[in-house]
Amino acid sequence: MKKNQKRMPITVLGLIVALAVFAAVRAHFFSSPDEKTASSIQLDGIVAPGKVTMIDLGATECIPCKMMAPIIEDLKKEFAGRADIIFIDVGKDPSHAKKFGIRAIPTQIFFDAEGREVHRNTGFMDKKRIVEILSRLGVS
């Protein structure tokens, strides 16, 4: 038997194992939240039914998150009583990153009054764009 013929089964086995590991990692880290996750979010009291909600997931050490912090505070005051504007620090509580299926921070998620996710943005988002989305969701 030739030397290359002995290595072929090992190479094929290695390729199969690598593909299986890739599929498992991809399914774990790159899956989006499903319906079960969305309903558990509502049960946790993060998204209030009957009110449009914007959640900003970030971390206090993140530069784009720091740039968004004053915008989020302004929006909380401006839309008080009409929409919930919430900041969640996933650096301090990483379970929320998995719960919301985020891959990068900052991520903004918008929920309609029924608690359904209707828009998602990853990266810095300026105040004008946030207000436009809130307006489309019926918040005046």
N, C-alpha and C positions, 0 to 999 in steps of 0.2 A: 504494500500500500504506500502511496506517495505521501510525503510529509504534509502537503496542502490538504489532502483528503481527510486527514485526522483532525485538522483545525476547523474544518467547515462546520461540523455539528456544534462545536463550542461557539463559533461566531454566530450562528443562527440562534442558538439559545440565548446568547448575550443580547442580540437584537430584540428578541421577544421580551426579555426581562426589561430592557430599556423602554420599550413601547408601553409595557404595562405600568411601569413607574410613571412615565410621562402622563398617561391617561389618568392615573389616580391623582397626581399633583394638579393637573389641569382641572379635574372635576372639583377638587377641594378649594382651590384658590380662585378660579375664574368662573364660578357659577353665580348666577344672579339670584336674588331672593325669590322664593316661590310663594304661592298663596298662603301656605301654612306660616311662613315667616312673617308675611305682611299682617296676618291676623294676630300673631303673637305680639307683634309690635304694638298694635292697638290695645291688646290686653295689658301690656306693660304700662299703659297710660302715657306713652310718649306722644302719640298722635291722638288728639282729642276729636272724637266724632262730632260732626256738626260744625267744624271750624276748619278753614284752610290752614295748612301748616307747612312751614319751611324749616327743614332741619339742615344745619350746617355742621358737617362732621369734619373735625380737624384736630389740631394739637397746638398747645400754647407755644411750642418751640418752632413750629413751621412758619417760615417767612410769609408765604401767601396767606396763611391763616391769620397771622398778625396783621396783615394789610386789610383783611376782611373784618377784623374785630370791631373797629369803630362803625363800619357799615351795619353790621349785625345789631349793635347797640342802638343806632339811630332807627333802624327798622322796627326793633322791639317797641320803642317809644311811639313811633309814627303809626304803627298798626295795632297798638294795644287795644284789646277788646274786639278787634275785627279779624285778626289772624294771629296764629302762634308762630313766633320766630324763635327757634331753639338752637343753641350751640351745644354740641356734644364733643368733649375732649376724648378722642379715641386713644390718645397717648396714655391717659390715666385709666381708661376703661376700654381695653381692646375688644371686649365682647360685642360692643356695638358695631365695630367694623365688620365683623362676621355676620351679625344679625341683619345689617343693612346691605351686605354684599358689596362693600366698597373695596376698590383696588388702589386708590390713591387719595391723598388729601390735598387741599380741601375738596369735599364733595357736598353739593347742595341737592337735597331731595325735596320735591314739592308734592304735597298730598292735597287732594280735593276735600270738600266738606264731608264726603262719605268715607274718607280715610284711604282712598286708592292713590297709589303713586301715579302722578301724571307727567312729571318732568324730573330729569336728573342731569346735573352738570358736574364735571370734574375739573378742578382748577379754580383760579380766581374768578369771581363773578362781581361785576360792578353793580352799584345800587340801582342804576337806571334799568338794567336788564332784569334784576330781581323784581322791581316794581312792575315792569311790563308783564311778567309771568303771574304775579299776584293779581293784577288787574284782569288778565285773561281768565283767571279762576273766580272772578266775581268779587274780589276784594276792592272796595273803593276807598 
